Amino acid sequence: MKKGRLVLIDEIDGQECAALVVDGRLQDLLIDSAKAGRPQPEAIYRAKVLRPMKGQNGVTVDLGNGRTGFLKQAKGLSQGQILLVQVLTHAEPGKAPPVGTKLLFKSRFAIVTPDAPGFNIARKIRDDDERDRLLEVAHEALAGAPEGLGLILRSACEGVGDDVVFDDIAEMRALAEKVGAEADAGQSELLLDAPNPAIRAWRDWADPEPDEVVQDKGILEISGVRDLIDAVCLPGVPLAGGASMIVEPTAALVAVDVNTGSDFSLTAGLNANMATAKDLPRQLRLRGLGGQIVADFAPMPRKDRRQLEQTLGRAFRADGIETTLVGWTPLGHFELQRKRERIPLSEALVK
């Protein structure tokens, strides 16, 4: 397999799929989950308020076609009120997905934010001249925009030509204005579908720029990436030095068990745990797992816990999916709470 940062777009089991491979290693995987029949994250609906959920500080909203969502902290809303909502995360089967009223229109270089005025630039862009240039383009692209429309410039726009960034912002602005104009136009319905894997790959894997993008039927098989995807479907994950971790989703949580294997040295536990900490975000991301994560790390000296926590923190900060490191339990397990941005791979691949 080629070295470098490769993006492969194909179909898997009849569903569109995008794979990010870095130096021969499967780094990320996006599969169209529309077959699951549930509202998808980022989709925007014109919704109608149904009823408050007692004890949950929120209301259910009608999304149309028999679908509902759950809106938290919905003070001041009345039954029957029409509003725009965006799906925030995937929901478990049988549950309404969380939705929010703060809409985001994301593209490759910018995020347009209705009702959140102001201009923000990714902190990764540090050069003052570059920041000034991009702000000038942004102000020009949003000239005459409706009051309250804001903008976030993403790190991928650094060094990109003025016209390209301008067109990207203008497209998102036009989309935001179009959706906003339909806020009170009728009954509950889908106004903007969630992006498919090809669009998300183009948008979210732009920084750094891929060395090669291939969109071709059968490329996953030809390249050997399908074998890498099949390996992710297995619970066992081999680690350096003969160690391994087992990732097992259950109805209540995701259990992670770490084994040292044939290594019987004094540092075997720490070595296996550190290897797990570095690879755990990737494994959870590829498998589409979120919610409560409980890791049963291999035995190691208590003094090494701080080192392991720091490694976990760095790994999950680089991951990009919101994850909270809760900490150690009285039984010595480590707990994490992770946003459900994707449905489990096992569900996405159901034919």
C-alpha positions as CSV (number, residue, x, y, z in Angstrom):
1,M,0.0,0.0,0.0
2,K,1.2,3.5,-0.8
3,K,2.8,5.7,1.8
4,G,1.3,9.1,2.5
5,R,-2.2,10.4,3.3
6,L,-4.7,8.7,1.0
7,V,-8.5,9.2,0.8
8,L,-10.4,6.3,-0.9
9,I,-14.1,6.7,-1.8
10,D,-16.1,3.6,-2.7
11,E,-19.0,1.5,-1.7
12,I,-19.1,-1.2,1.0
13,D,-22.0,-3.6,1.2
14,G,-24.0,-1.2,-1.0
15,Q,-23.3,1.9,1.1
16,E,-21.1,4.8,0.2
17,C,-17.9,4.8,2.2
18,A,-14.8,7.0,2.6
19,A,-11.6,5.7,4.1
20,L,-8.6,7.8,5.3
21,V,-5.4,5.8,5.2
22,V,-2.1,7.3,6.5
23,D,1.1,5.4,5.7
24,G,-0.8,2.1,5.2
25,R,-2.8,2.4,8.5
26,L,-6.6,2.9,8.5
27,Q,-7.0,6.3,10.3
28,D,-10.7,7.1,9.8
29,L,-13.8,5.6,8.2
30,L,-17.1,7.2,7.2
31,I,-20.0,5.1,6.1
32,D,-23.4,6.3,4.9
33,S,-25.7,5.4,7.7
34,A,-29.0,6.4,6.1
35,K,-30.0,2.7,6.0
36,A,-30.3,2.9,9.7
37,G,-33.5,4.9,9.2
38,R,-32.7,7.5,11.9
39,P,-32.1,11.2,11.7
40,Q,-28.4,11.9,10.9
41,P,-26.1,14.4,12.7
42,E,-26.0,17.8,11.0
43,A,-29.4,17.4,9.3
44,I,-31.6,20.4,9.7
45,Y,-35.4,20.2,10.2
46,R,-38.3,22.5,10.5
47,A,-39.7,21.1,13.7
48,K,-42.8,21.5,15.8
49,V,-42.7,21.5,19.6
50,L,-44.8,18.6,21.0
51,R,-44.6,18.3,24.7
52,P,-42.3,18.8,27.7
53,M,-40.4,15.8,29.1
54,K,-40.9,15.9,32.8
55,G,-37.7,15.6,34.8
56,Q,-35.5,15.9,31.7
57,N,-35.5,19.7,31.3
58,G,-36.4,19.5,27.6
59,V,-39.2,18.9,25.0
60,T,-39.8,16.5,22.2
61,V,-40.1,18.0,18.7
62,D,-41.8,16.6,15.6
63,L,-39.3,16.3,12.7
64,G,-41.9,15.0,10.2
65,N,-42.5,11.5,8.7
66,G,-43.1,10.0,12.2
67,R,-39.7,11.1,13.5
68,T,-39.0,13.0,16.7
69,G,-36.1,14.7,18.4
70,F,-35.3,15.8,21.9
71,L,-34.4,19.4,22.6
72,K,-32.7,20.2,25.9
73,Q,-33.1,23.4,28.0
74,A,-36.2,24.4,26.0
75,K,-37.5,27.2,28.3
76,G,-39.9,29.6,26.8
77,L,-41.2,27.3,24.1
78,S,-44.9,26.5,23.7
79,Q,-46.6,23.4,22.3
80,G,-47.1,23.7,18.6
81,Q,-44.4,26.3,18.1
82,I,-42.3,26.0,14.9
83,L,-38.5,26.3,15.0
84,L,-35.4,25.2,13.1
85,V,-33.3,22.4,14.7
86,Q,-30.2,20.5,13.8
87,V,-29.4,16.9,14.8
88,L,-26.5,17.0,17.2
89,T,-25.6,13.3,17.6
90,H,-26.8,9.8,16.8
91,A,-29.3,8.3,19.2
92,E,-29.5,4.7,20.4
93,P,-32.2,2.6,18.6
94,G,-35.6,3.5,19.8
95,K,-34.6,6.9,21.3
96,A,-35.1,10.4,19.9
97,P,-31.8,12.0,18.7
98,P,-30.7,15.1,20.6
99,V,-31.2,18.3,18.5
100,G,-30.2,22.0,19.0
101,T,-31.4,25.3,17.8
102,K,-27.9,26.8,17.2
103,L,-27.4,25.9,13.5
104,L,-24.0,25.3,11.9
105,F,-23.3,25.3,8.2
106,K,-20.0,23.6,7.7
107,S,-17.8,23.6,4.6
108,R,-14.2,23.0,3.8
109,F,-12.9,26.4,4.9
110,A,-15.6,28.0,6.9
111,I,-18.5,27.5,9.3
112,V,-21.4,30.0,9.0
113,T,-23.2,30.5,12.3
114,P,-26.7,32.1,12.2
115,D,-27.7,33.8,15.4
116,A,-24.1,33.8,16.6
117,P,-22.5,37.0,15.2
118,G,-18.8,37.6,15.1
119,F,-15.7,36.4,13.2
120,N,-13.4,33.7,14.6
121,I,-10.3,32.2,13.1
122,A,-8.8,28.8,14.0
123,R,-6.1,29.2,16.6
124,K,-3.9,26.9,14.5
125,I,-3.5,29.9,12.1
126,R,-0.9,32.0,14.0
127,D,0.6,34.3,11.4
128,D,-0.9,37.8,11.9
129,D,-0.7,38.8,8.2
130,E,-2.5,35.6,7.2
131,R,-5.2,36.2,9.8
132,D,-5.7,39.8,8.6
133,R,-6.0,38.6,5.0
134,L,-8.6,36.0,5.9
135,L,-10.6,38.4,7.9
136,E,-10.7,40.8,5.0
137,V,-12.0,38.1,2.7
138,A,-14.6,37.0,5.4
139,H,-15.9,40.6,5.8
140,E,-16.2,40.9,2.0
141,A,-18.1,37.6,1.7
142,L,-20.5,38.5,4.5
143,A,-21.1,42.1,3.4
144,G,-24.8,42.9,3.7
145,A,-25.6,39.5,5.4
146,P,-28.6,39.4,7.8
147,E,-28.0,40.6,11.3
148,G,-26.7,37.9,13.6
149,L,-24.8,35.9,11.0
150,G,-21.4,34.9,12.2
151,L,-18.4,33.0,10.8
152,I,-15.6,30.6,11.9
153,L,-12.6,30.3,9.5
154,R,-11.2,26.8,9.7
155,S,-7.5,25.9,9.7
156,A,-7.7,24.4,6.2
157,C,-8.1,27.9,4.7
158,E,-4.6,28.9,5.6
159,G,-2.7,29.8,2.4
160,V,-5.7,29.2,0.2
161,G,-6.4,31.9,-2.4
162,D,-8.8,34.7,-1.7
163,D,-11.3,33.7,-4.4
164,V,-11.5,30.1,-3.2
165,V,-12.1,31.1,0.4
166,F,-14.6,33.8,-0.7
167,D,-16.6,31.3,-2.8
168,D,-16.7,28.8,0.0
169,I,-18.0,31.3,2.5
170,A,-20.5,32.7,0.0
171,E,-21.9,29.2,-0.7
172,M,-22.4,28.5,3.0
173,R,-24.0,32.0,3.5
174,A,-26.4,31.4,0.7
175,L,-27.4,28.0,2.2
176,A,-27.9,29.5,5.6
177,E,-30.1,32.2,4.3
178,K,-32.1,29.8,2.2
179,V,-32.8,27.5,5.2
180,G,-33.5,30.5,7.4
181,A,-36.1,31.7,4.9
182,E,-38.0,28.4,5.2
183,A,-38.3,28.6,9.0
184,D,-42.0,29.3,9.1
185,A,-43.0,28.0,5.7
186,G,-44.9,24.9,6.6
187,Q,-45.1,21.7,8.6
188,S,-42.3,19.7,10.1
189,E,-39.9,18.4,7.5
190,L,-36.3,17.9,6.5
191,L,-34.8,21.0,5.1
192,L,-31.1,20.1,4.7
193,D,-29.9,16.5,4.6
194,A,-26.7,15.4,6.4
195,P,-23.6,15.3,4.2
196,N,-22.6,12.0,2.6
197,P,-19.2,10.4,3.3
198,A,-17.6,11.9,0.1
199,I,-18.6,15.4,1.2
200,R,-17.5,14.9,4.8
201,A,-14.1,13.5,3.6
202,W,-13.6,16.5,1.3
203,R,-14.6,18.8,4.1
204,D,-13.1,17.3,7.3
205,W,-9.9,15.6,6.0
206,A,-8.6,18.7,4.3
207,D,-6.0,19.6,6.9
208,P,-3.4,18.5,6.0
209,E,-4.3,18.1,2.3
210,P,-4.4,14.5,1.2
211,D,-1.6,13.3,-1.1
212,E,-4.1,11.4,-3.2
213,V,-7.9,11.0,-3.5
214,V,-9.3,8.1,-5.4
215,Q,-13.0,7.6,-6.1
216,D,-13.5,4.3,-7.9
217,K,-15.7,1.3,-7.5
218,G,-13.8,-1.6,-6.0
219,I,-10.8,0.5,-4.8
220,L,-11.2,-0.7,-1.2
221,E,-10.8,-4.3,-2.3
222,I,-7.9,-3.6,-4.8
223,S,-6.0,-1.5,-2.2
224,G,-6.4,-4.0,0.6
225,V,-8.3,-1.4,2.7
226,R,-11.4,-3.7,2.9
227,D,-9.2,-6.1,4.9
228,L,-8.3,-3.3,7.3
229,I,-12.0,-2.5,7.7
230,D,-12.9,-6.2,8.3
231,A,-10.2,-6.3,11.0
232,V,-11.9,-3.4,12.8
233,C,-15.0,-5.5,13.0
234,L,-13.2,-7.9,15.3
235,P,-13.0,-7.2,19.1
236,G,-9.3,-8.0,19.4
237,V,-6.7,-5.4,18.6
238,P,-3.0,-6.4,18.6
239,L,-0.5,-4.0,20.2
240,A,3.2,-3.7,20.2
241,G,5.2,-6.3,22.2
242,G,2.6,-9.0,21.9
243,A,0.0,-7.1,24.0
244,S,-3.6,-6.6,23.0
245,M,-6.8,-4.9,23.9
246,I,-10.4,-6.2,23.5
247,V,-13.1,-3.7,22.6
248,E,-16.6,-5.0,23.4
249,P,-19.7,-2.8,23.1
250,T,-22.6,-3.8,25.4
251,A,-26.1,-2.4,25.9
252,A,-24.9,-0.2,28.8
253,L,-21.3,0.7,28.0
254,V,-18.2,-0.1,25.9
255,A,-15.8,-2.4,27.8
256,V,-12.0,-2.2,27.0
257,D,-9.8,-5.0,28.4
258,V,-6.0,-4.7,28.2
259,N,-3.7,-7.8,28.2
260,T,0.1,-7.9,28.3
261,G,0.3,-11.2,26.3
262,S,3.6,-13.0,26.5
263,D,5.5,-10.0,28.1
264,F,6.3,-10.8,31.7
265,S,8.7,-8.0,32.4
266,L,8.2,-5.5,35.2
267,T,7.1,-2.8,32.8
268,A,4.7,-5.1,30.8
269,G,1.6,-3.5,32.3
270,L,2.7,0.0,31.7
271,N,3.8,-0.7,28.2
272,A,0.5,-2.4,27.2
273,N,-1.5,0.4,28.8
274,M,0.5,3.2,27.1
275,A,0.0,1.4,23.7
276,T,-3.7,1.2,24.4
277,A,-4.0,4.8,25.4
278,K,-2.3,5.9,22.1
279,D,-4.6,3.8,19.9
280,L,-7.9,3.8,21.8
281,P,-9.3,7.0,20.2
282,R,-8.7,5.6,16.7
283,Q,-10.3,2.3,17.6
284,L,-13.4,4.0,19.0
285,R,-13.6,6.3,16.0
286,L,-13.3,3.5,13.5
287,R,-15.9,1.4,15.3
288,G,-18.3,4.3,15.7
289,L,-18.5,3.8,19.5
290,G,-19.5,6.4,22.1
291,G,-21.3,6.8,25.4
292,Q,-19.7,5.4,28.5
293,I,-16.3,3.7,28.0
294,V,-14.8,1.6,30.8
295,A,-11.2,0.5,30.4
296,D,-9.7,-2.3,32.5
297,F,-6.1,-1.6,32.2
298,A,-3.3,-4.1,32.9
299,P,-1.9,-4.1,36.4
300,M,0.8,-1.5,36.9
301,P,2.3,0.5,39.7
302,R,-0.1,3.2,41.0
303,K,2.6,5.8,40.5
304,D,2.4,5.3,36.7
305,R,-1.3,6.4,36.6
306,R,-0.4,10.0,36.0
307,Q,1.7,9.2,33.0
308,L,-1.1,7.1,31.5
309,E,-3.7,9.9,32.1
310,Q,-1.5,12.4,30.3
311,T,-1.1,10.1,27.4
312,L,-4.8,9.5,27.2
313,G,-5.5,13.2,27.4
314,R,-3.1,14.0,24.5
315,A,-4.5,11.2,22.3
316,F,-8.2,12.2,22.8
317,R,-7.4,15.9,22.3
318,A,-5.9,15.1,18.9
319,D,-8.9,12.8,18.1
320,G,-11.4,15.6,17.5
321,I,-14.5,13.8,18.9
322,E,-15.6,15.3,22.3
323,T,-14.5,12.9,25.0
324,T,-14.4,13.5,28.8
325,L,-11.8,11.6,30.9
326,V,-13.9,10.9,34.0
327,G,-11.1,9.1,36.0
328,W,-10.5,6.0,38.1
329,T,-13.1,4.0,39.8
330,P,-12.7,2.4,43.2
331,L,-12.1,-0.9,41.5
332,G,-9.3,0.5,39.4
333,H,-11.1,0.9,36.1
334,F,-10.8,4.1,34.1
335,E,-14.0,5.7,32.8
336,L,-14.5,8.0,29.8
337,Q,-17.6,9.6,28.3
338,R,-17.6,10.1,24.5
339,K,-20.0,11.9,22.2
340,R,-22.0,9.6,19.9
341,E,-21.1,11.2,16.6
342,R,-21.6,8.0,14.6
343,I,-23.6,4.8,14.7
344,P,-21.6,1.7,15.5
345,L,-19.8,0.1,12.6
346,S,-21.7,-3.1,13.2
347,E,-25.0,-1.3,12.6
348,A,-23.7,0.7,9.6
349,L,-22.6,-2.4,7.8
350,V,-26.0,-4.2,8.2
351,K,-27.2,-5.1,4.8
